[in-house]
Amino acid sequence: MLTLRDVKCNQNAVVVKLHGEGATKRRIMDMGITKGTPVYVRKVAPFGDPVEVTVRGYELSLRKADAQMIEVQ
């Protein structure tokens, strides 16, 4: 399983599935990350946290733990 955390800088990915439950999953969906959404990884901090992505035309920073819950291809 490839997650958003595993995607390298300057690469594109498409969201396949969101793992997690309840409020955490809802928060990720409210940020615009839903199944089938293309995501571009802009930057990754030196220690991997946070990850900066472009999704639906805006930049978003995600914690490493949240990026781990987003399955991509």
Predicted model as a PDB file, atoms N, CA, C, CB and O in Angstrom, pLDDT in the B-factor column:
MODEL        1                                                                  
ATOM      1  N   MET A   1       0.843  -1.175   0.000  1.00 86.00           N  
ATOM      2  CA  MET A   1       0.000   0.000   0.000  1.00 86.00           C  
ATOM      3  C   MET A   1       0.895   1.248   0.000  1.00 86.00           C  
ATOM      4  CB  MET A   1      -0.963  -0.007   1.226  1.00 86.00           C  
ATOM      5  O   MET A   1       1.743   1.408   0.879  1.00 86.00           O  
ATOM      6  N   LEU A   2       0.707   2.108  -0.967  1.00 93.00           N  
ATOM      7  CA  LEU A   2       1.449   3.355  -1.080  1.00 93.00           C  
ATOM      8  C   LEU A   2       0.618   4.468  -0.458  1.00 93.00           C  
ATOM      9  CB  LEU A   2       1.795   3.676  -2.566  1.00 93.00           C  
ATOM     10  O   LEU A   2      -0.552   4.643  -0.798  1.00 93.00           O  
ATOM     11  N   THR A   3       1.226   5.220   0.454  1.00 94.00           N  
ATOM     12  CA  THR A   3       0.514   6.322   1.090  1.00 94.00           C  
ATOM     13  C   THR A   3       1.109   7.646   0.645  1.00 94.00           C  
ATOM     14  CB  THR A   3       0.564   6.195   2.625  1.00 94.00           C  
ATOM     15  O   THR A   3       2.182   7.684   0.042  1.00 94.00           O  
ATOM     16  N   LEU A   4       0.418   8.716   0.940  1.00 91.00           N  
ATOM     17  CA  LEU A   4       0.895  10.048   0.579  1.00 91.00           C  
ATOM     18  C   LEU A   4       2.228  10.360   1.257  1.00 91.00           C  
ATOM     19  CB  LEU A   4      -0.147  11.105   0.956  1.00 91.00           C  
ATOM     20  O   LEU A   4       3.022  11.141   0.732  1.00 91.00           O  
ATOM     21  N   ARG A   5       2.473   9.768   2.395  1.00 91.00           N  
ATOM     22  CA  ARG A   5       3.742   9.963   3.093  1.00 91.00           C  
ATOM     23  C   ARG A   5       4.922   9.391   2.299  1.00 91.00           C  
ATOM     24  CB  ARG A   5       3.683   9.314   4.477  1.00 91.00           C  
ATOM     25  O   ARG A   5       6.045   9.879   2.423  1.00 91.00           O  
ATOM     26  N   ASP A   6       4.672   8.362   1.487  1.00 90.00           N  
ATOM     27  CA  ASP A   6       5.722   7.697   0.719  1.00 90.00           C  
ATOM     28  C   ASP A   6       6.055   8.388  -0.602  1.00 90.00           C  
ATOM     29  CB  ASP A   6       5.319   6.287   0.444  1.00 90.00           C  
ATOM     30  O   ASP A   6       7.086   8.095  -1.207  1.00 90.00           O  
ATOM     31  N   VAL A   7       5.200   9.296  -1.052  1.00 92.00           N  
ATOM     32  CA  VAL A   7       5.407   9.973  -2.334  1.00 92.00           C  
ATOM     33  C   VAL A   7       6.532  10.997  -2.172  1.00 92.00           C  
ATOM     34  CB  VAL A   7       4.088  10.662  -2.828  1.00 92.00           C  
ATOM     35  O   VAL A   7       6.565  11.739  -1.191  1.00 92.00           O  
ATOM     36  N   LYS A   8       7.441  11.033  -3.131  1.00 92.00           N  
ATOM     37  CA  LYS A   8       8.590  11.939  -3.090  1.00 92.00           C  
ATOM     38  C   LYS A   8       8.205  13.332  -3.581  1.00 92.00           C  
ATOM     39  CB  LYS A   8       9.744  11.382  -3.937  1.00 92.00           C  
ATOM     40  O   LYS A   8       7.129  13.525  -4.147  1.00 92.00           O  
ATOM     41  N   CYS A   9       9.091  14.297  -3.359  1.00 93.00           N  
ATOM     42  CA  CYS A   9       8.866  15.668  -3.821  1.00 93.00           C  
ATOM     43  C   CYS A   9       8.705  15.718  -5.339  1.00 93.00           C  
ATOM     44  CB  CYS A   9      10.025  16.575  -3.385  1.00 93.00           C  
ATOM     45  O   CYS A   9       9.284  14.911  -6.066  1.00 93.00           O  
ATOM     46  N   ASN A  10       7.920  16.666  -5.796  1.00 94.00           N  
ATOM     47  CA  ASN A  10       7.685  16.922  -7.220  1.00 94.00           C  
ATOM     48  C   ASN A  10       7.071  15.732  -7.947  1.00 94.00           C  
ATOM     49  CB  ASN A  10       8.979  17.301  -7.890  1.00 94.00           C  
ATOM     50  O   ASN A  10       7.338  15.535  -9.133  1.00 94.00           O  
ATOM     51  N   GLN A  11       6.259  14.939  -7.267  1.00 95.00           N  
ATOM     52  CA  GLN A  11       5.554  13.826  -7.889  1.00 95.00           C  
ATOM     53  C   GLN A  11       4.058  13.996  -7.690  1.00 95.00           C  
ATOM     54  CB  GLN A  11       6.031  12.476  -7.310  1.00 95.00           C  
ATOM     55  O   GLN A  11       3.600  14.593  -6.715  1.00 95.00           O  
ATOM     56  N   ASN A  12       3.305  13.449  -8.651  1.00 96.00           N  
ATOM     57  CA  ASN A  12       1.852  13.474  -8.581  1.00 96.00           C  
ATOM     58  C   ASN A  12       1.343  12.132  -8.079  1.00 96.00           C  
ATOM     59  CB  ASN A  12       1.240  13.809  -9.955  1.00 96.00           C  
ATOM     60  O   ASN A  12       2.013  11.108  -8.214  1.00 96.00           O  
ATOM     61  N   ALA A  13       0.158  12.152  -7.503  1.00 96.00           N  
ATOM     62  CA  ALA A  13      -0.497  10.934  -7.051  1.00 96.00           C  
ATOM     63  C   ALA A  13      -2.002  11.170  -7.099  1.00 96.00           C  
ATOM     64  CB  ALA A  13      -0.027  10.530  -5.609  1.00 96.00           C  
ATOM     65  O   ALA A  13      -2.463  12.310  -7.147  1.00 96.00           O  
ATOM     66  N   VAL A  14      -2.755  10.084  -7.085  1.00 96.00           N  
ATOM     67  CA  VAL A  14      -4.210  10.170  -7.059  1.00 96.00           C  
ATOM     68  C   VAL A  14      -4.691   9.422  -5.818  1.00 96.00           C  
ATOM     69  CB  VAL A  14      -4.850   9.578  -8.373  1.00 96.00           C  
ATOM     70  O   VAL A  14      -4.240   8.311  -5.543  1.00 96.00           O  
ATOM     71  N   VAL A  15      -5.603  10.033  -5.075  1.00 96.00           N  
ATOM     72  CA  VAL A  15      -6.120   9.427  -3.852  1.00 96.00           C  
ATOM     73  C   VAL A  15      -6.983   8.223  -4.209  1.00 96.00           C  
ATOM     74  CB  VAL A  15      -6.932  10.456  -3.023  1.00 96.00           C  
ATOM     75  O   VAL A  15      -7.888   8.313  -5.039  1.00 96.00           O  
ATOM     76  N   VAL A  16      -6.687   7.096  -3.569  1.00 96.00           N  
ATOM     77  CA  VAL A  16      -7.447   5.863  -3.781  1.00 96.00           C  
ATOM     78  C   VAL A  16      -8.432   5.635  -2.643  1.00 96.00           C  
ATOM     79  CB  VAL A  16      -6.500   4.662  -3.909  1.00 96.00           C  
ATOM     80  O   VAL A  16      -9.591   5.288  -2.873  1.00 96.00           O  
ATOM     81  N   LYS A  17      -7.958   5.835  -1.405  1.00 94.00           N  
ATOM     82  CA  LYS A  17      -8.799   5.554  -0.243  1.00 94.00           C  
ATOM     83  C   LYS A  17      -8.295   6.336   0.960  1.00 94.00           C  
ATOM     84  CB  LYS A  17      -8.823   4.041   0.067  1.00 94.00           C  
ATOM     85  O   LYS A  17      -7.099   6.592   1.098  1.00 94.00           O  
ATOM     86  N   LEU A  18      -9.229   6.708   1.827  1.00 94.00           N  
ATOM     87  CA  LEU A  18      -8.881   7.355   3.094  1.00 94.00           C  
ATOM     88  C   LEU A  18      -9.066   6.347   4.216  1.00 94.00           C  
ATOM     89  CB  LEU A  18      -9.750   8.632   3.341  1.00 94.00           C  
ATOM     90  O   LEU A  18     -10.139   5.763   4.368  1.00 94.00           O  
ATOM     91  N   HIS A  19      -8.024   6.147   4.994  1.00 93.00           N  
ATOM     92  CA  HIS A  19      -8.116   5.285   6.163  1.00 93.00           C  
ATOM     93  C   HIS A  19      -8.342   6.177   7.371  1.00 93.00           C  
ATOM     94  CB  HIS A  19      -6.832   4.403   6.335  1.00 93.00           C  
ATOM     95  O   HIS A  19      -8.155   7.391   7.288  1.00 93.00           O  
ATOM     96  N   GLY A  20      -8.731   5.607   8.464  1.00 87.00           N  
ATOM     97  CA  GLY A  20      -9.005   6.400   9.653  1.00 87.00           C  
ATOM     98  C   GLY A  20     -10.496   6.428   9.921  1.00 87.00           C  
ATOM     99  O   GLY A  20     -11.296   5.908   9.143  1.00 87.00           O  
ATOM    100  N   GLU A  21     -10.849   7.037  11.025  1.00 89.00           N  
ATOM    101  CA  GLU A  21     -12.249   7.037  11.441  1.00 89.00           C  
ATOM    102  C   GLU A  21     -12.661   8.392  12.000  1.00 89.00           C  
ATOM    103  CB  GLU A  21     -12.494   5.949  12.480  1.00 89.00           C  
ATOM    104  O   GLU A  21     -11.826   9.208  12.393  1.00 89.00           O  
ATOM    105  N   GLY A  22     -13.939   8.601  12.024  1.00 90.00           N  
ATOM    106  CA  GLY A  22     -14.542   9.727  12.723  1.00 90.00           C  
ATOM    107  C   GLY A  22     -14.057  11.099  12.310  1.00 90.00           C  
ATOM    108  O   GLY A  22     -13.985  11.427  11.126  1.00 90.00           O  
ATOM    109  N   ALA A  23     -13.725  11.894  13.317  1.00 92.00           N  
ATOM    110  CA  ALA A  23     -13.389  13.298  13.109  1.00 92.00           C  
ATOM    111  C   ALA A  23     -12.126  13.477  12.269  1.00 92.00           C  
ATOM    112  CB  ALA A  23     -13.215  13.987  14.443  1.00 92.00           C  
ATOM    113  O   ALA A  23     -12.033  14.431  11.496  1.00 92.00           O  
ATOM    114  N   THR A  24     -11.166  12.587  12.408  1.00 90.00           N  
ATOM    115  CA  THR A  24      -9.932  12.705  11.634  1.00 90.00           C  
ATOM    116  C   THR A  24     -10.201  12.530  10.150  1.00 90.00           C  
ATOM    117  CB  THR A  24      -8.904  11.676  12.104  1.00 90.00           C  
ATOM    118  O   THR A  24      -9.725  13.316   9.331  1.00 90.00           O  
ATOM    119  N   LYS A  25     -10.955  11.514   9.806  1.00 92.00           N  
ATOM    120  CA  LYS A  25     -11.297  11.261   8.402  1.00 92.00           C  
ATOM    121  C   LYS A  25     -12.128  12.414   7.841  1.00 92.00           C  
ATOM    122  CB  LYS A  25     -12.067   9.924   8.260  1.00 92.00           C  
ATOM    123  O   LYS A  25     -11.907  12.842   6.708  1.00 92.00           O  
ATOM    124  N   ARG A  26     -13.067  12.911   8.612  1.00 94.00           N  
ATOM    125  CA  ARG A  26     -13.928  14.022   8.181  1.00 94.00           C  
ATOM    126  C   ARG A  26     -13.093  15.275   7.944  1.00 94.00           C  
ATOM    127  CB  ARG A  26     -15.029  14.305   9.233  1.00 94.00           C  
ATOM    128  O   ARG A  26     -13.336  16.001   6.980  1.00 94.00           O  
ATOM    129  N   ARG A  27     -12.108  15.542   8.812  1.00 93.00           N  
ATOM    130  CA  ARG A  27     -11.251  16.724   8.667  1.00 93.00           C  
ATOM    131  C   ARG A  27     -10.449  16.657   7.374  1.00 93.00           C  
ATOM    132  CB  ARG A  27     -10.303  16.854   9.869  1.00 93.00           C  
ATOM    133  O   ARG A  27     -10.308  17.659   6.673  1.00 93.00           O  
ATOM    134  N   ILE A  28      -9.925  15.476   7.060  1.00 93.00           N  
ATOM    135  CA  ILE A  28      -9.165  15.308   5.818  1.00 93.00           C  
ATOM    136  C   ILE A  28     -10.074  15.520   4.608  1.00 93.00           C  
ATOM    137  CB  ILE A  28      -8.514  13.904   5.761  1.00 93.00           C  
ATOM    138  O   ILE A  28      -9.679  16.168   3.638  1.00 93.00           O  
ATOM    139  N   MET A  29     -11.277  14.982   4.665  1.00 93.00           N  
ATOM    140  CA  MET A  29     -12.224  15.165   3.564  1.00 93.00           C  
ATOM    141  C   MET A  29     -12.630  16.633   3.426  1.00 93.00           C  
ATOM    142  CB  MET A  29     -13.470  14.290   3.780  1.00 93.00           C  
ATOM    143  O   MET A  29     -12.795  17.121   2.308  1.00 93.00           O  
ATOM    144  N   ASP A  30     -12.790  17.330   4.526  1.00 93.00           N  
ATOM    145  CA  ASP A  30     -13.150  18.755   4.493  1.00 93.00           C  
ATOM    146  C   ASP A  30     -12.053  19.608   3.870  1.00 93.00           C  
ATOM    147  CB  ASP A  30     -13.447  19.256   5.901  1.00 93.00           C  
ATOM    148  O   ASP A  30     -12.330  20.690   3.353  1.00 93.00           O  
ATOM    149  N   MET A  31     -10.812  19.133   3.913  1.00 92.00           N  
ATOM    150  CA  MET A  31      -9.702  19.856   3.288  1.00 92.00           C  
ATOM    151  C   MET A  31      -9.661  19.630   1.780  1.00 92.00           C  
ATOM    152  CB  MET A  31      -8.377  19.428   3.911  1.00 92.00           C  
ATOM    153  O   MET A  31      -8.824  20.217   1.094  1.00 92.00           O  
ATOM    154  N   GLY A  32     -10.553  18.787   1.250  1.00 92.00           N  
ATOM    155  CA  GLY A  32     -10.629  18.572  -0.188  1.00 92.00           C  
ATOM    156  C   GLY A  32      -9.953  17.304  -0.666  1.00 92.00           C  
ATOM    157  O   GLY A  32      -9.873  17.066  -1.871  1.00 92.00           O  
ATOM    158  N   ILE A  33      -9.469  16.493   0.243  1.00 94.00           N  
ATOM    159  CA  ILE A  33      -8.807  15.251  -0.142  1.00 94.00           C  
ATOM    160  C   ILE A  33      -9.847  14.137  -0.097  1.00 94.00           C  
ATOM    161  CB  ILE A  33      -7.587  14.931   0.798  1.00 94.00           C  
ATOM    162  O   ILE A  33     -10.183  13.620   0.969  1.00 94.00           O  
ATOM    163  N   THR A  34     -10.345  13.782  -1.272  1.00 93.00           N  
ATOM    164  CA  THR A  34     -11.339  12.723  -1.398  1.00 93.00           C  
ATOM    165  C   THR A  34     -10.886  11.739  -2.463  1.00 93.00           C  
ATOM    166  CB  THR A  34     -12.734  13.303  -1.743  1.00 93.00           C  
ATOM    167  O   THR A  34      -9.926  11.994  -3.190  1.00 93.00           O  
ATOM    168  N   LYS A  35     -11.579  10.621  -2.549  1.00 94.00           N  
ATOM    169  CA  LYS A  35     -11.230   9.578  -3.511  1.00 94.00           C  
ATOM    170  C   LYS A  35     -11.232  10.136  -4.936  1.00 94.00           C  
ATOM    171  CB  LYS A  35     -12.210   8.393  -3.400  1.00 94.00           C  
ATOM    172  O   LYS A  35     -12.177  10.809  -5.348  1.00 94.00           O  
ATOM    173  N   GLY A  36     -10.161   9.848  -5.681  1.00 95.00           N  
ATOM    174  CA  GLY A  36     -10.046  10.281  -7.062  1.00 95.00           C  
ATOM    175  C   GLY A  36      -9.412  11.650  -7.259  1.00 95.00           C  
ATOM    176  O   GLY A  36      -9.228  12.083  -8.396  1.00 95.00           O  
ATOM    177  N   THR A  37      -9.077  12.334  -6.179  1.00 95.00           N  
ATOM    178  CA  THR A  37      -8.497  13.674  -6.261  1.00 95.00           C  
ATOM    179  C   THR A  37      -7.005  13.604  -6.578  1.00 95.00           C  
ATOM    180  CB  THR A  37      -8.724  14.436  -4.946  1.00 95.00           C  
ATOM    181  O   THR A  37      -6.269  12.896  -5.891  1.00 95.00           O  
ATOM    182  N   PRO A  38      -6.540  14.324  -7.604  1.00 96.00           N  
ATOM    183  CA  PRO A  38      -5.096  14.371  -7.857  1.00 96.00           C  
ATOM    184  C   PRO A  38      -4.399  15.260  -6.820  1.00 96.00           C  
ATOM    185  CB  PRO A  38      -4.811  14.891  -9.290  1.00 96.00           C  
ATOM    186  O   PRO A  38      -4.916  16.304  -6.425  1.00 96.00           O  
ATOM    187  N   VAL A  39      -3.218  14.817  -6.396  1.00 96.00           N  
ATOM    188  CA  VAL A  39      -2.435  15.523  -5.379  1.00 96.00           C  
ATOM    189  C   VAL A  39      -1.007  15.637  -5.885  1.00 96.00           C  
ATOM    190  CB  VAL A  39      -2.487  14.786  -3.992  1.00 96.00           C  
ATOM    191  O   VAL A  39      -0.447  14.667  -6.398  1.00 96.00           O  
ATOM    192  N   TYR A  40      -0.410  16.825  -5.742  1.00 97.00           N  
ATOM    193  CA  TYR A  40       0.979  17.063  -6.134  1.00 97.00           C  
ATOM    194  C   TYR A  40       1.788  17.367  -4.879  1.00 97.00           C  
ATOM    195  CB  TYR A  40       1.087  18.235  -7.168  1.00 97.00           C  
ATOM    196  O   TYR A  40       1.458  18.293  -4.138  1.00 97.00           O  
ATOM    197  N   VAL A  41       2.833  16.601  -4.637  1.00 95.00           N  
ATOM    198  CA  VAL A  41       3.674  16.812  -3.449  1.00 95.00           C  
ATOM    199  C   VAL A  41       4.707  17.880  -3.779  1.00 95.00           C  
ATOM    200  CB  VAL A  41       4.372  15.478  -2.993  1.00 95.00           C  
ATOM    201  O   VAL A  41       5.596  17.656  -4.601  1.00 95.00           O  
ATOM    202  N   ARG A  42       4.593  19.046  -3.138  1.00 95.00           N  
ATOM    203  CA  ARG A  42       5.490  20.177  -3.396  1.00 95.00           C  
ATOM    204  C   ARG A  42       6.770  20.086  -2.586  1.00 95.00           C  
ATOM    205  CB  ARG A  42       4.788  21.485  -3.091  1.00 95.00           C  
ATOM    206  O   ARG A  42       7.864  20.193  -3.139  1.00 95.00           O  
ATOM    207  N   LYS A  43       6.645  19.891  -1.287  1.00 92.00           N  
ATOM    208  CA  LYS A  43       7.804  19.890  -0.396  1.00 92.00           C  
ATOM    209  C   LYS A  43       7.609  18.864   0.713  1.00 92.00           C  
ATOM    210  CB  LYS A  43       8.035  21.292   0.204  1.00 92.00           C  
ATOM    211  O   LYS A  43       6.488  18.543   1.107  1.00 92.00           O  
ATOM    212  N   VAL A  44       8.731  18.365   1.197  1.00 90.00           N  
ATOM    213  CA  VAL A  44       8.724  17.522   2.390  1.00 90.00           C  
ATOM    214  C   VAL A  44       9.790  18.082   3.321  1.00 90.00           C  
ATOM    215  CB  VAL A  44       8.989  15.995   2.044  1.00 90.00           C  
ATOM    216  O   VAL A  44      10.933  18.284   2.911  1.00 90.00           O  
ATOM    217  N   ALA A  45       9.424  18.329   4.551  1.00 90.00           N  
ATOM    218  CA  ALA A  45      10.374  18.873   5.522  1.00 90.00           C  
ATOM    219  C   ALA A  45      11.523  17.884   5.748  1.00 90.00           C  
ATOM    220  CB  ALA A  45       9.661  19.192   6.864  1.00 90.00           C  
ATOM    221  O   ALA A  45      11.359  16.690   5.501  1.00 90.00           O  
ATOM    222  N   PRO A  46      12.667  18.357   6.208  1.00 86.00           N  
ATOM    223  CA  PRO A  46      13.840  17.485   6.383  1.00 86.00           C  
ATOM    224  C   PRO A  46      13.586  16.214   7.186  1.00 86.00           C  
ATOM    225  CB  PRO A  46      14.924  18.251   7.046  1.00 86.00           C  
ATOM    226  O   PRO A  46      14.136  15.163   6.857  1.00 86.00           O  
ATOM    227  N   PHE A  47      12.773  16.286   8.220  1.00 84.00           N  
ATOM    228  CA  PHE A  47      12.470  15.097   9.010  1.00 84.00           C  
ATOM    229  C   PHE A  47      11.143  14.465   8.616  1.00 84.00           C  
ATOM    230  CB  PHE A  47      12.452  15.444  10.480  1.00 84.00           C  
ATOM    231  O   PHE A  47      10.640  13.588   9.319  1.00 84.00           O  
ATOM    232  N   GLY A  48      10.568  14.905   7.490  1.00 73.00           N  
ATOM    233  CA  GLY A  48       9.349  14.306   6.962  1.00 73.00           C  
ATOM    234  C   GLY A  48       8.057  14.860   7.515  1.00 73.00           C  
ATOM    235  O   GLY A  48       6.987  14.364   7.162  1.00 73.00           O  
ATOM    236  N   ASP A  49       8.110  15.857   8.359  1.00 84.00           N  
ATOM    237  CA  ASP A  49       6.892  16.373   8.960  1.00 84.00           C  
ATOM    238  C   ASP A  49       6.966  17.893   9.019  1.00 84.00           C  
ATOM    239  CB  ASP A  49       6.675  15.776  10.369  1.00 84.00           C  
ATOM    240  O   ASP A  49       7.840  18.400   9.723  1.00 84.00           O  
ATOM    241  N   PRO A  50       6.143  18.639   8.357  1.00 92.00           N  
ATOM    242  CA  PRO A  50       4.978  18.251   7.564  1.00 92.00           C  
ATOM    243  C   PRO A  50       5.297  18.032   6.081  1.00 92.00           C  
ATOM    244  CB  PRO A  50       3.909  19.305   7.695  1.00 92.00           C  
ATOM    245  O   PRO A  50       6.426  18.224   5.627  1.00 92.00           O  
ATOM    246  N   VAL A  51       4.268  17.627   5.356  1.00 94.00           N  
ATOM    247  CA  VAL A  51       4.338  17.443   3.909  1.00 94.00           C  
ATOM    248  C   VAL A  51       3.470  18.526   3.289  1.00 94.00           C  
ATOM    249  CB  VAL A  51       3.867  15.994   3.472  1.00 94.00           C  
ATOM    250  O   VAL A  51       2.311  18.685   3.674  1.00 94.00           O  
ATOM    251  N   GLU A  52       4.013  19.271   2.336  1.00 95.00           N  
ATOM    252  CA  GLU A  52       3.234  20.317   1.673  1.00 95.00           C  
ATOM    253  C   GLU A  52       2.774  19.796   0.319  1.00 95.00           C  
ATOM    254  CB  GLU A  52       4.067  21.629   1.511  1.00 95.00           C  
ATOM    255  O   GLU A  52       3.592  19.370  -0.497  1.00 95.00           O  
ATOM    256  N   VAL A  53       1.461  19.829   0.077  1.00 95.00           N  
ATOM    257  CA  VAL A  53       0.882  19.322  -1.160  1.00 95.00           C  
ATOM    258  C   VAL A  53       0.014  20.391  -1.808  1.00 95.00           C  
ATOM    259  CB  VAL A  53       0.061  18.049  -0.895  1.00 95.00           C  
ATOM    260  O   VAL A  53      -0.448  21.323  -1.149  1.00 95.00           O  
ATOM    261  N   THR A  54      -0.198  20.240  -3.106  1.00 96.00           N  
ATOM    262  CA  THR A  54      -1.166  21.066  -3.817  1.00 96.00           C  
ATOM    263  C   THR A  54      -2.350  20.175  -4.151  1.00 96.00           C  
ATOM    264  CB  THR A  54      -0.545  21.714  -5.113  1.00 96.00           C  
ATOM    265  O   THR A  54      -2.200  19.135  -4.794  1.00 96.00           O  
ATOM    266  N   VAL A  55      -3.521  20.589  -3.711  1.00 95.00           N  
ATOM    267  CA  VAL A  55      -4.741  19.823  -3.949  1.00 95.00           C  
ATOM    268  C   VAL A  55      -5.856  20.808  -4.278  1.00 95.00           C  
ATOM    269  CB  VAL A  55      -5.115  18.934  -2.707  1.00 95.00           C  
ATOM    270  O   VAL A  55      -6.079  21.772  -3.547  1.00 95.00           O  
ATOM    271  N   ARG A  56      -6.544  20.562  -5.369  1.00 93.00           N  
ATOM    272  CA  ARG A  56      -7.661  21.411  -5.818  1.00 93.00           C  
ATOM    273  C   ARG A  56      -7.275  22.883  -5.943  1.00 93.00           C  
ATOM    274  CB  ARG A  56      -8.827  21.280  -4.856  1.00 93.00           C  
ATOM    275  O   ARG A  56      -8.090  23.767  -5.680  1.00 93.00           O  
ATOM    276  N   GLY A  57      -6.019  23.145  -6.349  1.00 93.00           N  
ATOM    277  CA  GLY A  57      -5.581  24.508  -6.617  1.00 93.00           C  
ATOM    278  C   GLY A  57      -5.058  25.286  -5.430  1.00 93.00           C  
ATOM    279  O   GLY A  57      -4.763  26.473  -5.570  1.00 93.00           O  
ATOM    280  N   TYR A  58      -4.930  24.671  -4.271  1.00 93.00           N  
ATOM    281  CA  TYR A  58      -4.355  25.389  -3.136  1.00 93.00           C  
ATOM    282  C   TYR A  58      -3.313  24.531  -2.428  1.00 93.00           C  
ATOM    283  CB  TYR A  58      -5.455  25.807  -2.150  1.00 93.00           C  
ATOM    284  O   TYR A  58      -3.302  23.307  -2.557  1.00 93.00           O  
ATOM    285  N   GLU A  59      -2.436  25.199  -1.677  1.00 95.00           N  
ATOM    286  CA  GLU A  59      -1.378  24.507  -0.954  1.00 95.00           C  
ATOM    287  C   GLU A  59      -1.882  24.111   0.426  1.00 95.00           C  
ATOM    288  CB  GLU A  59      -0.115  25.391  -0.843  1.00 95.00           C  
ATOM    289  O   GLU A  59      -2.594  24.864   1.091  1.00 95.00           O  
ATOM    290  N   LEU A  60      -1.498  22.921   0.834  1.00 94.00           N  
ATOM    291  CA  LEU A  60      -1.952  22.372   2.098  1.00 94.00           C  
ATOM    292  C   LEU A  60      -0.793  21.671   2.780  1.00 94.00           C  
ATOM    293  CB  LEU A  60      -3.135  21.405   1.890  1.00 94.00           C  
ATOM    294  O   LEU A  60      -0.057  20.921   2.139  1.00 94.00           O  
ATOM    295  N   SER A  61      -0.624  21.903   4.059  1.00 94.00           N  
ATOM    296  CA  SER A  61       0.404  21.200   4.828  1.00 94.00           C  
ATOM    297  C   SER A  61      -0.272  20.137   5.680  1.00 94.00           C  
ATOM    298  CB  SER A  61       1.226  22.189   5.717  1.00 94.00           C  
ATOM    299  O   SER A  61      -1.241  20.405   6.390  1.00 94.00           O  
ATOM    300  N   LEU A  62       0.260  18.933   5.593  1.00 93.00           N  
ATOM    301  CA  LEU A  62      -0.299  17.804   6.332  1.00 93.00           C  
ATOM    302  C   LEU A  62       0.734  17.225   7.281  1.00 93.00           C  
ATOM    303  CB  LEU A  62      -0.800  16.721   5.371  1.00 93.00           C  
ATOM    304  O   LEU A  62       1.921  17.161   6.960  1.00 93.00           O  
ATOM    305  N   ARG A  63       0.278  16.811   8.438  1.00 93.00           N  
ATOM    306  CA  ARG A  63       1.154  16.094   9.356  1.00 93.00           C  
ATOM    307  C   ARG A  63       1.487  14.728   8.776  1.00 93.00           C  
ATOM    308  CB  ARG A  63       0.499  15.951  10.748  1.00 93.00           C  
ATOM    309  O   ARG A  63       0.735  14.175   7.973  1.00 93.00           O  
ATOM    310  N   LYS A  64       2.617  14.200   9.194  1.00 91.00           N  
ATOM    311  CA  LYS A  64       3.066  12.891   8.729  1.00 91.00           C  
ATOM    312  C   LYS A  64       2.015  11.825   9.052  1.00 91.00           C  
ATOM    313  CB  LYS A  64       4.424  12.524   9.371  1.00 91.00           C  
ATOM    314  O   LYS A  64       1.759  10.944   8.231  1.00 91.00           O  
ATOM    315  N   ALA A  65       1.417  11.894  10.216  1.00 91.00           N  
ATOM    316  CA  ALA A  65       0.407  10.914  10.624  1.00 91.00           C  
ATOM    317  C   ALA A  65      -0.832  10.987   9.740  1.00 91.00           C  
ATOM    318  CB  ALA A  65       0.015  11.134  12.084  1.00 91.00           C  
ATOM    319  O   ALA A  65      -1.423   9.959   9.409  1.00 91.00           O  
ATOM    320  N   ASP A  66      -1.227  12.201   9.356  1.00 92.00           N  
ATOM    321  CA  ASP A  66      -2.385  12.345   8.470  1.00 92.00           C  
ATOM    322  C   ASP A  66      -2.063  11.863   7.065  1.00 92.00           C  
ATOM    323  CB  ASP A  66      -2.850  13.800   8.428  1.00 92.00           C  
ATOM    324  O   ASP A  66      -2.901  11.226   6.428  1.00 92.00           O  
ATOM    325  N   ALA A  67      -0.868  12.155   6.570  1.00 92.00           N  
ATOM    326  CA  ALA A  67      -0.458  11.703   5.240  1.00 92.00           C  
ATOM    327  C   ALA A  67      -0.392  10.184   5.179  1.00 92.00           C  
ATOM    328  CB  ALA A  67       0.900  12.305   4.864  1.00 92.00           C  
ATOM    329  O   ALA A  67      -0.608   9.602   4.116  1.00 92.00           O  
ATOM    330  N   GLN A  68      -0.101   9.541   6.286  1.00 92.00           N  
ATOM    331  CA  GLN A  68      -0.023   8.085   6.354  1.00 92.00           C  
ATOM    332  C   GLN A  68      -1.401   7.451   6.151  1.00 92.00           C  
ATOM    333  CB  GLN A  68       0.569   7.646   7.699  1.00 92.00           C  
ATOM    334  O   GLN A  68      -1.487   6.304   5.714  1.00 92.00           O  
ATOM    335  N   MET A  69      -2.465   8.169   6.457  1.00 94.00           N  
ATOM    336  CA  MET A  69      -3.821   7.632   6.330  1.00 94.00           C  
ATOM    337  C   MET A  69      -4.390   7.764   4.917  1.00 94.00           C  
ATOM    338  CB  MET A  69      -4.736   8.330   7.305  1.00 94.00           C  
ATOM    339  O   MET A  69      -5.481   7.262   4.645  1.00 94.00           O  
ATOM    340  N   ILE A  70      -3.671   8.428   4.019  1.00 95.00           N  
ATOM    341  CA  ILE A  70      -4.181   8.673   2.661  1.00 95.00           C  
ATOM    342  C   ILE A  70      -3.489   7.718   1.698  1.00 95.00           C  
ATOM    343  CB  ILE A  70      -3.950  10.162   2.224  1.00 95.00           C  
ATOM    344  O   ILE A  70      -2.302   7.866   1.409  1.00 95.00           O  
ATOM    345  N   GLU A  71      -4.239   6.738   1.207  1.00 95.00           N  
ATOM    346  CA  GLU A  71      -3.700   5.764   0.254  1.00 95.00           C  
ATOM    347  C   GLU A  71      -3.779   6.358  -1.146  1.00 95.00           C  
ATOM    348  CB  GLU A  71      -4.474   4.406   0.328  1.00 95.00           C  
ATOM    349  O   GLU A  71      -4.816   6.881  -1.554  1.00 95.00           O  
ATOM    350  N   VAL A  72      -2.664   6.270  -1.880  1.00 95.00           N  
ATOM    351  CA  VAL A  72      -2.580   6.849  -3.230  1.00 95.00           C  
ATOM    352  C   VAL A  72      -2.035   5.824  -4.215  1.00 95.00           C  
ATOM    353  CB  VAL A  72      -1.687   8.113  -3.230  1.00 95.00           C  
ATOM    354  O   VAL A  72      -1.551   4.758  -3.833  1.00 95.00           O  
ATOM    355  N   GLN A  73      -2.127   6.173  -5.473  1.00 94.00           N  
ATOM    356  CA  GLN A  73      -1.485   5.356  -6.521  1.00 94.00           C  
ATOM    357  C   GLN A  73      -0.712   6.242  -7.447  1.00 94.00           C  
ATOM    358  CB  GLN A  73      -2.519   4.538  -7.314  1.00 94.00           C  
ATOM    359  O   GLN A  73      -0.098   5.756  -8.397  1.00 94.00           O  
TER     360      GLN A  73                                                      
ENDMDL                                                                          
END                                                                             
